[in-house]
Amino acid sequence: MTISKTQSGSALTIALEGRLDTVTSPELEKELKASMDAAEELQLDFRGLDYISSAGLRVLLAAHKVMSRKGGMKITGANDIVREVFDVTGFSDILTVE
């Protein structure tokens, strides 16, 4: 998985490419922990994300909890496979997915 980060003021955008799974989710978790303190808004760009597992969902839920107290988090560009995972797990009701 490739992680690209862009900071614009208090807005942080993280773009992911590849698979967010058991192997790669610790990498995203580490990046989020290092970056979220300075952010009031978090956008996760999933245009390049092919797959997400339960380990990836756990990282998203933790990030959502932190960001909901600060300003918000949204996910953009999720493909049909990732959206289906969100729908089946109920994450569509928790997360802001555009």
MOPAC internal coordinates of N, CA, C and O (Angstrom, degrees):
PM7 1SCF
backbone

  N    0.0000 0     0.00 0     0.00 0    0    0    0
  C    1.4483 1     0.00 0     0.00 0    1    0    0
  C    1.5289 1   108.33 1     0.00 0    2    1    0
  O    1.2310 1   121.51 1   -37.69 1    3    2    1
  N    1.3192 1   114.71 1   142.31 1    3    2    1
  C    1.4510 1   121.94 1   176.56 1    5    3    2
  C    1.5231 1   108.79 1  -111.00 1    6    5    3
  O    1.2310 1   120.72 1   -46.77 1    7    6    5
  N    1.3301 1   116.24 1   133.23 1    7    6    5
  C    1.4567 1   122.40 1   179.11 1    9    7    6
  C    1.5206 1   108.39 1  -116.45 1   10    9    7
  O    1.2310 1   120.79 1   -54.95 1   11   10    9
  N    1.3411 1   116.10 1   125.05 1   11   10    9
  C    1.4634 1   121.77 1   175.74 1   13   11   10
  C    1.5167 1   107.90 1  -118.53 1   14   13   11
  O    1.2310 1   120.66 1   -44.50 1   15   14   13
  N    1.3272 1   116.34 1   135.50 1   15   14   13
  C    1.4570 1   121.20 1  -175.27 1   17   15   14
  C    1.5201 1   109.93 1  -123.06 1   18   17   15
  O    1.2310 1   120.75 1   -43.44 1   19   18   17
  N    1.3471 1   116.17 1   136.56 1   19   18   17
  C    1.4558 1   123.01 1   175.48 1   21   19   18
  C    1.5229 1   108.10 1  -132.88 1   22   21   19
  O    1.2310 1   120.49 1   -51.93 1   23   22   21
  N    1.3250 1   116.67 1   128.07 1   23   22   21
  C    1.4651 1   121.69 1   177.96 1   25   23   22
  C    1.5191 1   108.35 1  -114.34 1   26   25   23
  O    1.2310 1   120.61 1   -51.78 1   27   26   25
  N    1.3248 1   116.44 1   128.22 1   27   26   25
  C    1.4601 1   121.68 1   176.51 1   29   27   26
  C    1.5271 1   107.10 1  -131.09 1   30   29   27
  O    1.2310 1   120.77 1   -82.66 1   31   30   29
  N    1.3126 1   116.14 1    97.34 1   31   30   29
  C    1.4568 1   119.72 1  -174.46 1   33   31   30
  C    1.5135 1   109.61 1    65.28 1   34   33   31
  O    1.2310 1   120.70 1    55.92 1   35   34   33
  N    1.3208 1   116.27 1  -124.08 1   35   34   33
  C    1.4696 1   120.22 1   179.71 1   37   35   34
  C    1.5310 1   112.33 1   -95.22 1   38   37   35
  O    1.2310 1   120.79 1  -175.03 1   39   38   37
  N    1.3381 1   116.09 1     4.97 1   39   38   37
  C    1.4705 1   120.61 1   179.52 1   41   39   38
  C    1.5295 1   109.65 1   -98.74 1   42   41   39
  O    1.2310 1   121.02 1   -53.83 1   43   42   41
  N    1.3221 1   115.66 1   126.17 1   43   42   41
  C    1.4599 1   122.43 1   179.86 1   45   43   42
  C    1.5232 1   109.26 1  -114.41 1   46   45   43
  O    1.2310 1   120.63 1   -50.33 1   47   46   45
  N    1.3274 1   116.40 1   129.67 1   47   46   45
  C    1.4601 1   121.64 1   175.08 1   49   47   46
  C    1.5175 1   107.80 1  -117.58 1   50   49   47
  O    1.2310 1   121.27 1   -51.60 1   51   50   49
  N    1.3322 1   115.18 1   128.40 1   51   50   49
  C    1.4556 1   121.50 1   175.85 1   53   51   50
  C    1.5240 1   107.58 1  -120.86 1   54   53   51
  O    1.2310 1   121.08 1   -58.23 1   55   54   53
  N    1.3277 1   115.53 1   121.77 1   55   54   53
  C    1.4707 1   121.70 1   179.12 1   57   55   54
  C    1.5250 1   108.31 1  -105.11 1   58   57   55
  O    1.2310 1   121.49 1   -44.73 1   59   58   57
  N    1.3292 1   114.75 1   135.27 1   59   58   57
  C    1.4639 1   120.84 1  -179.39 1   61   59   58
  C    1.5192 1   109.87 1  -116.04 1   62   61   59
  O    1.2310 1   121.31 1   -37.81 1   63   62   61
  N    1.3313 1   115.09 1   142.19 1   63   62   61
  C    1.4646 1   121.56 1   173.84 1   65   63   62
  C    1.5170 1   108.03 1  -130.40 1   66   65   63
  O    1.2310 1   120.95 1   -44.18 1   67   66   65
  N    1.3275 1   115.78 1   135.82 1   67   66   65
  C    1.4620 1   120.16 1   177.93 1   69   67   66
  C    1.5122 1   112.25 1   106.85 1   70   69   67
  O    1.2310 1   121.23 1    42.90 1   71   70   69
  N    1.3327 1   115.25 1  -137.10 1   71   70   69
  C    1.4684 1   121.93 1  -175.70 1   73   71   70
  C    1.5220 1   110.28 1  -117.95 1   74   73   71
  O    1.2310 1   120.82 1   -46.37 1   75   74   73
  N    1.3238 1   116.03 1   133.63 1   75   74   73
  C    1.4573 1   121.80 1   173.90 1   77   75   74
  C    1.5223 1   106.79 1  -104.95 1   78   77   75
  O    1.2310 1   121.19 1   -81.10 1   79   78   77
  N    1.3305 1   115.32 1    98.90 1   79   78   77
  C    1.4575 1   120.63 1  -173.84 1   81   79   78
  C    1.5222 1   110.36 1  -138.72 1   82   81   79
  O    1.2310 1   120.30 1    14.68 1   83   82   81
  N    1.3181 1   117.04 1  -165.32 1   83   82   81
  C    1.4607 1   122.43 1  -177.42 1   85   83   82
  C    1.5250 1   112.22 1   -57.70 1   86   85   83
  O    1.2310 1   120.56 1   143.40 1   87   86   85
  N    1.3100 1   116.53 1   -36.60 1   87   86   85
  C    1.4613 1   120.97 1  -178.05 1   89   87   86
  C    1.5326 1   111.60 1   -74.76 1   90   89   87
  O    1.2310 1   120.12 1   139.50 1   91   90   89
  N    1.3259 1   117.37 1   -40.50 1   91   90   89
  C    1.4653 1   121.04 1  -172.57 1   93   91   90
  C    1.5284 1   114.76 1   -97.34 1   94   93   91
  O    1.2310 1   119.44 1   162.75 1   95   94   93
  N    1.3189 1   118.68 1   -17.25 1   95   94   93
  C    1.4631 1   119.76 1  -176.54 1   97   95   94
  C    1.5321 1   113.60 1   -62.16 1   98   97   95
  O    1.2310 1   118.40 1   145.58 1   99   98   97
  N    1.3462 1   120.65 1   -34.42 1   99   98   97
  C    1.4701 1   118.47 1   175.92 1  101   99   98
  C    1.5326 1   112.91 1   -61.32 1  102  101   99
  O    1.2310 1   120.53 1   148.80 1  103  102  101
  N    1.3160 1   116.59 1   -31.20 1  103  102  101
  C    1.4637 1   121.85 1   177.91 1  105  103  102
  C    1.5303 1   110.17 1   -64.56 1  106  105  103
  O    1.2310 1   120.41 1   134.19 1  107  106  105
  N    1.3374 1   116.83 1   -45.81 1  107  106  105
  C    1.4661 1   120.57 1   178.47 1  109  107  106
  C    1.5185 1   110.16 1   -67.29 1  110  109  107
  O    1.2310 1   120.22 1   138.39 1  111  110  109
  N    1.3177 1   117.19 1   -41.61 1  111  110  109
  C    1.4602 1   120.70 1   179.79 1  113  111  110
  C    1.5360 1   110.73 1   -58.86 1  114  113  111
  O    1.2310 1   120.47 1   136.43 1  115  114  113
  N    1.3142 1   116.71 1   -43.57 1  115  114  113
  C    1.4631 1   121.77 1   178.86 1  117  115  114
  C    1.5308 1   111.17 1   -62.64 1  118  117  115
  O    1.2310 1   120.69 1   135.95 1  119  118  117
  N    1.3272 1   116.29 1   -44.05 1  119  118  117
  C    1.4700 1   121.11 1   179.20 1  121  119  118
  C    1.5249 1   111.16 1   -63.89 1  122  121  119
  O    1.2310 1   120.16 1   137.16 1  123  122  121
  N    1.3252 1   117.29 1   -42.84 1  123  122  121
  C    1.4599 1   120.79 1   179.78 1  125  123  122
  C    1.5268 1   111.12 1   -64.47 1  126  125  123
  O    1.2310 1   120.23 1   135.02 1  127  126  125
  N    1.3057 1   117.16 1   -44.98 1  127  126  125
  C    1.4685 1   120.00 1   179.91 1  129  127  126
  C    1.5206 1   111.31 1   -60.89 1  130  129  127
  O    1.2310 1   120.35 1   143.21 1  131  130  129
  N    1.3166 1   116.94 1   -36.79 1  131  130  129
  C    1.4653 1   121.22 1  -179.94 1  133  131  130
  C    1.5221 1   112.55 1   -74.44 1  134  133  131
  O    1.2310 1   120.00 1   155.77 1  135  134  133
  N    1.3248 1   117.60 1   -24.23 1  135  134  133
  C    1.4686 1   121.24 1  -170.52 1  137  135  134
  C    1.5244 1   114.98 1  -108.57 1  138  137  135
  O    1.2310 1   119.43 1   155.29 1  139  138  137
  N    1.3235 1   118.70 1   -24.71 1  139  138  137
  C    1.4677 1   120.47 1  -170.51 1  141  139  138
  C    1.5201 1   114.25 1   -71.60 1  142  141  139
  O    1.2310 1   119.59 1   156.28 1  143  142  141
  N    1.3243 1   118.39 1   -23.72 1  143  142  141
  C    1.4634 1   119.66 1  -178.58 1  145  143  142
  C    1.5210 1   112.45 1   -58.14 1  146  145  143
  O    1.2310 1   120.53 1   141.79 1  147  146  145
  N    1.3284 1   116.59 1   -38.21 1  147  146  145
  C    1.4600 1   121.29 1  -177.44 1  149  147  146
  C    1.5239 1   113.03 1   -86.99 1  150  149  147
  O    1.2310 1   120.09 1   179.09 1  151  150  149
  N    1.3208 1   117.43 1    -0.91 1  151  150  149
  C    1.4720 1   120.70 1  -175.08 1  153  151  150
  C    1.5260 1   111.59 1  -107.77 1  154  153  151
  O    1.2310 1   121.52 1   -39.24 1  155  154  153
  N    1.3157 1   114.70 1   140.76 1  155  154  153
  C    1.4617 1   120.93 1   171.39 1  157  155  154
  C    1.5196 1   110.92 1  -104.67 1  158  157  155
  O    1.2310 1   120.77 1   157.42 1  159  158  157
  N    1.3143 1   116.13 1   -22.58 1  159  158  157
  C    1.4687 1   122.38 1   177.09 1  161  159  158
  C    1.5191 1   107.86 1  -130.51 1  162  161  159
  O    1.2310 1   121.12 1   -44.13 1  163  162  161
  N    1.3332 1   115.47 1   135.87 1  163  162  161
  C    1.4539 1   120.97 1   179.07 1  165  163  162
  C    1.5182 1   109.32 1  -124.49 1  166  165  163
  O    1.2310 1   121.07 1   -53.25 1  167  166  165
  N    1.3219 1   115.56 1   126.75 1  167  166  165
  C    1.4566 1   121.46 1   173.54 1  169  167  166
  C    1.5232 1   107.70 1  -116.37 1  170  169  167
  O    1.2310 1   120.85 1   -52.73 1  171  170  169
  N    1.3136 1   115.97 1   127.27 1  171  170  169
  C    1.4551 1   121.73 1   174.83 1  173  171  170
  C    1.5178 1   107.84 1  -105.36 1  174  173  171
  O    1.2310 1   120.91 1   -65.61 1  175  174  173
  N    1.3061 1   115.87 1   114.39 1  175  174  173
  C    1.4615 1   122.45 1  -178.66 1  177  175  174
  C    1.5258 1   108.08 1   -91.67 1  178  177  175
  O    1.2310 1   120.84 1   -69.77 1  179  178  177
  N    1.3217 1   116.01 1   110.23 1  179  178  177
  C    1.4665 1   122.12 1  -175.43 1  181  179  178
  C    1.5292 1   112.86 1  -102.49 1  182  181  179
  O    1.2310 1   119.48 1  -164.38 1  183  182  181
  N    1.3358 1   118.59 1    15.62 1  183  182  181
  C    1.4669 1   120.09 1  -179.30 1  185  183  182
  C    1.5232 1   112.60 1   -55.28 1  186  185  183
  O    1.2310 1   120.03 1   145.94 1  187  186  185
  N    1.3123 1   117.56 1   -34.06 1  187  186  185
  C    1.4574 1   121.08 1  -178.30 1  189  187  186
  C    1.5227 1   113.98 1   -98.36 1  190  189  187
  O    1.2310 1   120.44 1  -175.33 1  191  190  189
  N    1.3337 1   116.76 1     4.67 1  191  190  189
  C    1.4689 1   120.23 1  -178.52 1  193  191  190
  C    1.5200 1   109.78 1   -85.43 1  194  193  191
  O    1.2310 1   120.89 1   -54.87 1  195  194  193
  N    1.3378 1   115.91 1   125.13 1  195  194  193
  C    1.4664 1   121.43 1  -177.78 1  197  195  194
  C    1.5246 1   113.06 1   -91.47 1  198  197  195
  O    1.2310 1   120.56 1   150.71 1  199  198  197
  N    1.3329 1   116.54 1   -29.29 1  199  198  197
  C    1.4646 1   120.31 1  -169.74 1  201  199  198
  C    1.5215 1   109.41 1  -157.75 1  202  201  199
  O    1.2310 1   120.45 1   -32.26 1  203  202  201
  N    1.3385 1   116.75 1   147.74 1  203  202  201
  C    1.4595 1   121.83 1   173.75 1  205  203  202
  C    1.5257 1   108.98 1  -136.55 1  206  205  203
  O    1.2310 1   120.60 1   -44.87 1  207  206  205
  N    1.3193 1   116.45 1   135.13 1  207  206  205
  C    1.4664 1   121.63 1   178.96 1  209  207  206
  C    1.5240 1   109.57 1  -106.22 1  210  209  207
  O    1.2310 1   120.71 1     1.01 1  211  210  209
  N    1.3234 1   116.24 1  -178.99 1  211  210  209
  C    1.4618 1   120.84 1   178.68 1  213  211  210
  C    1.5316 1   111.15 1   -62.81 1  214  213  211
  O    1.2310 1   119.99 1   147.99 1  215  214  213
  N    1.3133 1   117.62 1   -32.01 1  215  214  213
  C    1.4646 1   120.43 1   176.79 1  217  215  214
  C    1.5251 1   110.42 1   -64.03 1  218  217  215
  O    1.2310 1   120.13 1   140.94 1  219  218  217
  N    1.3180 1   117.36 1   -39.06 1  219  218  217
  C    1.4536 1   121.68 1   175.90 1  221  219  218
  C    1.5152 1   111.85 1   -66.82 1  222  221  219
  O    1.2310 1   120.57 1   141.00 1  223  222  221
  N    1.3272 1   116.51 1   -39.00 1  223  222  221
  C    1.4625 1   120.76 1   178.10 1  225  223  222
  C    1.5215 1   110.95 1   -62.63 1  226  225  223
  O    1.2310 1   120.44 1   141.74 1  227  226  225
  N    1.3244 1   116.77 1   -38.26 1  227  226  225
  C    1.4638 1   121.41 1   178.72 1  229  227  226
  C    1.5303 1   110.36 1   -60.68 1  230  229  227
  O    1.2310 1   120.41 1   136.85 1  231  230  229
  N    1.3359 1   116.82 1   -43.15 1  231  230  229
  C    1.4695 1   121.14 1   179.02 1  233  231  230
  C    1.5270 1   109.98 1   -64.20 1  234  233  231
  O    1.2310 1   120.28 1   138.41 1  235  234  233
  N    1.3251 1   117.08 1   -41.59 1  235  234  233
  C    1.4696 1   120.56 1   178.91 1  237  235  234
  C    1.5229 1   111.46 1   -63.36 1  238  237  235
  O    1.2310 1   120.51 1   138.57 1  239  238  237
  N    1.3245 1   116.63 1   -41.43 1  239  238  237
  C    1.4637 1   120.53 1  -179.83 1  241  239  238
  C    1.5242 1   111.03 1   -63.88 1  242  241  239
  O    1.2310 1   120.41 1   137.49 1  243  242  241
  N    1.3211 1   116.82 1   -42.51 1  243  242  241
  C    1.4718 1   120.68 1   178.14 1  245  243  242
  C    1.5274 1   110.53 1   -62.94 1  246  245  243
  O    1.2310 1   120.22 1   136.55 1  247  246  245
  N    1.3240 1   117.18 1   -43.45 1  247  246  245
  C    1.4680 1   121.10 1   178.83 1  249  247  246
  C    1.5250 1   110.72 1   -64.14 1  250  249  247
  O    1.2310 1   120.75 1   139.75 1  251  250  249
  N    1.3249 1   116.17 1   -40.25 1  251  250  249
  C    1.4642 1   121.01 1   179.60 1  253  251  250
  C    1.5310 1   110.53 1   -61.87 1  254  253  251
  O    1.2310 1   120.32 1   138.33 1  255  254  253
  N    1.3148 1   116.99 1   -41.67 1  255  254  253
  C    1.4721 1   120.47 1   179.66 1  257  255  254
  C    1.5236 1   110.75 1   -60.90 1  258  257  255
  O    1.2310 1   120.23 1   135.97 1  259  258  257
  N    1.3222 1   117.17 1   -44.03 1  259  258  257
  C    1.4611 1   121.34 1  -179.94 1  261  259  258
  C    1.5228 1   110.26 1   -67.06 1  262  261  259
  O    1.2310 1   120.31 1   131.92 1  263  262  261
  N    1.3212 1   117.00 1   -48.08 1  263  262  261
  C    1.4629 1   120.82 1  -173.99 1  265  263  262
  C    1.5209 1   112.48 1   -73.02 1  266  265  263
  O    1.2310 1   119.12 1   154.39 1  267  266  265
  N    1.3203 1   119.28 1   -25.61 1  267  266  265
  C    1.4665 1   120.21 1   179.46 1  269  267  266
  C    1.5278 1   111.08 1   -66.64 1  270  269  267
  O    1.2310 1   120.23 1   156.87 1  271  270  269
  N    1.3206 1   117.16 1   -23.13 1  271  270  269
  C    1.4686 1   120.96 1   176.83 1  273  271  270
  C    1.5334 1   111.73 1   -84.32 1  274  273  271
  O    1.2310 1   120.63 1   165.85 1  275  274  273
  N    1.3301 1   116.40 1   -14.15 1  275  274  273
  C    1.4613 1   120.08 1  -173.39 1  277  275  274
  C    1.5279 1   113.33 1  -105.89 1  278  277  275
  O    1.2310 1   119.52 1   134.47 1  279  278  277
  N    1.3056 1   118.51 1   -45.53 1  279  278  277
  C    1.4547 1   119.85 1  -175.82 1  281  279  278
  C    1.5045 1   112.96 1  -178.53 1  282  281  279
  O    1.2310 1   120.24 1   153.46 1  283  282  281
  N    1.3252 1   117.14 1   -26.54 1  283  282  281
  C    1.4460 1   118.78 1   174.93 1  285  283  282
  C    1.5153 1   114.41 1   132.32 1  286  285  283
  O    1.2310 1   122.27 1   -16.17 1  287  286  285
  N    1.3163 1   113.26 1   163.83 1  287  286  285
  C    1.4554 1   122.14 1   179.62 1  289  287  286
  C    1.5211 1   108.06 1  -141.97 1  290  289  287
  O    1.2310 1   120.73 1   -40.48 1  291  290  289
  N    1.3145 1   116.20 1   139.52 1  291  290  289
  C    1.4548 1   119.65 1   175.23 1  293  291  290
  C    1.5227 1   109.39 1  -138.42 1  294  293  291
  O    1.2310 1   121.84 1   -25.14 1  295  294  293
  N    1.3222 1   114.08 1   154.86 1  295  294  293
  C    1.4631 1   122.01 1   178.43 1  297  295  294
  C    1.5139 1   107.19 1  -115.63 1  298  297  295
  O    1.2310 1   120.88 1   -49.19 1  299  298  297
  N    1.3245 1   115.92 1   130.81 1  299  298  297
  C    1.4592 1   120.54 1   179.54 1  301  299  298
  C    1.5290 1   109.91 1  -123.57 1  302  301  299
  O    1.2310 1   120.99 1   -26.18 1  303  302  301
  N    1.3107 1   115.71 1   153.82 1  303  302  301
  C    1.4564 1   122.30 1   171.18 1  305  303  302
  C    1.5169 1   116.20 1    73.70 1  306  305  303
  O    1.2310 1   119.46 1  -164.15 1  307  306  305
  N    1.3202 1   118.64 1    15.85 1  307  306  305
  C    1.4682 1   120.32 1  -179.03 1  309  307  306
  C    1.5308 1   110.39 1   -66.62 1  310  309  307
  O    1.2310 1   120.73 1   -44.99 1  311  310  309
  N    1.3343 1   116.21 1   135.01 1  311  310  309
  C    1.4616 1   120.32 1   178.72 1  313  311  310
  C    1.5344 1   110.55 1   -78.44 1  314  313  311
  O    1.2310 1   120.22 1    -2.46 1  315  314  313
  N    1.3202 1   117.19 1   177.54 1  315  314  313
  C    1.4592 1   121.81 1  -176.16 1  317  315  314
  C    1.5273 1   112.73 1   -62.98 1  318  317  315
  O    1.2310 1   119.91 1   144.44 1  319  318  317
  N    1.3206 1   117.77 1   -35.56 1  319  318  317
  C    1.4688 1   121.21 1  -179.53 1  321  319  318
  C    1.5273 1   110.26 1   -65.90 1  322  321  319
  O    1.2310 1   120.64 1   133.11 1  323  322  321
  N    1.3245 1   116.38 1   -46.89 1  323  322  321
  C    1.4624 1   120.92 1   179.56 1  325  323  322
  C    1.5231 1   110.28 1   -66.44 1  326  325  323
  O    1.2310 1   120.13 1   138.07 1  327  326  325
  N    1.3208 1   117.36 1   -41.93 1  327  326  325
  C    1.4730 1   120.54 1   177.75 1  329  327  326
  C    1.5325 1   111.41 1   -61.19 1  330  329  327
  O    1.2310 1   120.39 1   141.79 1  331  330  329
  N    1.3139 1   116.86 1   -38.21 1  331  330  329
  C    1.4647 1   120.01 1   178.14 1  333  331  330
  C    1.5233 1   110.84 1   -63.84 1  334  333  331
  O    1.2310 1   120.22 1   139.45 1  335  334  333
  N    1.3266 1   117.18 1   -40.55 1  335  334  333
  C    1.4670 1   120.58 1   176.10 1  337  335  334
  C    1.5267 1   109.86 1   -60.81 1  338  337  335
  O    1.2310 1   120.11 1   136.09 1  339  338  337
  N    1.3339 1   117.39 1   -43.91 1  339  338  337
  C    1.4600 1   120.87 1   177.36 1  341  339  338
  C    1.5259 1   111.27 1   -60.79 1  342  341  339
  O    1.2310 1   120.10 1   137.95 1  343  342  341
  N    1.3342 1   117.41 1   -42.05 1  343  342  341
  C    1.4603 1   121.59 1  -179.21 1  345  343  342
  C    1.5276 1   111.67 1   -66.04 1  346  345  343
  O    1.2310 1   120.52 1   132.57 1  347  346  345
  N    1.3281 1   116.61 1   -47.43 1  347  346  345
  C    1.4674 1   121.59 1  -176.63 1  349  347  346
  C    1.5302 1   111.28 1   -64.89 1  350  349  347
  O    1.2310 1   120.48 1   142.70 1  351  350  349
  N    1.3222 1   116.70 1   -37.30 1  351  350  349
  C    1.4631 1   120.71 1  -176.74 1  353  351  350
  C    1.5286 1   113.52 1   -87.12 1  354  353  351
  O    1.2310 1   120.10 1   171.39 1  355  354  353
  N    1.3217 1   117.42 1    -8.61 1  355  354  353
  C    1.4556 1   121.04 1  -177.58 1  357  355  354
  C    1.5180 1   113.74 1    85.38 1  358  357  355
  O    1.2310 1   120.13 1  -176.94 1  359  358  357
  N    1.3281 1   117.36 1     3.06 1  359  358  357
  C    1.4533 1   120.44 1   179.37 1  361  359  358
  C    1.5282 1   111.79 1   -67.29 1  362  361  359
  O    1.2310 1   120.04 1   158.35 1  363  362  361
  N    1.3214 1   117.54 1   -21.65 1  363  362  361
  C    1.4659 1   120.96 1   176.97 1  365  363  362
  C    1.5311 1   110.83 1   -62.12 1  366  365  363
  O    1.2310 1   120.86 1   151.78 1  367  366  365
  N    1.3356 1   115.97 1   -28.22 1  367  366  365
  C    1.4597 1   120.91 1   179.83 1  369  367  366
  C    1.5353 1   111.67 1   -82.71 1  370  369  367
  O    1.2310 1   120.25 1   159.84 1  371  370  369
  N    1.3204 1   117.12 1   -20.16 1  371  370  369
  C    1.4627 1   122.41 1  -177.07 1  373  371  370
  C    1.5222 1   111.39 1   -95.77 1  374  373  371
  O    1.2310 1   120.59 1   133.04 1  375  374  373
  N    1.3183 1   116.49 1   -46.96 1  375  374  373
  C    1.4648 1   121.99 1  -174.40 1  377  375  374
  C    1.5207 1   112.14 1   -92.31 1  378  377  375
  O    1.2310 1   120.68 1   -23.98 1  379  378  377
  N    1.3110 1   116.31 1   156.02 1  379  378  377
  C    1.4555 1   121.89 1   172.17 1  381  379  378
  C    1.5183 1   107.01 1   -91.41 1  382  381  379
  O    1.2310 1   120.98 1   -68.25 1  383  382  381
  N    1.3368 1   115.72 1   111.75 1  383  382  381
  C    1.4580 1   121.64 1  -177.86 1  385  383  382
  C    1.5182 1   107.89 1  -118.07 1  386  385  383
  O    1.2310 1   121.05 1   -61.21 1  387  386  385
  N    1.3317 1   115.59 1   118.79 1  387  386  385
  C    1.4726 1   120.06 1  -179.13 1  389  387  386
  C    1.4942 1   110.53 1  -111.11 1  390  389  387
  O    1.2310 1   120.10 1   180.00 1  391  390  389

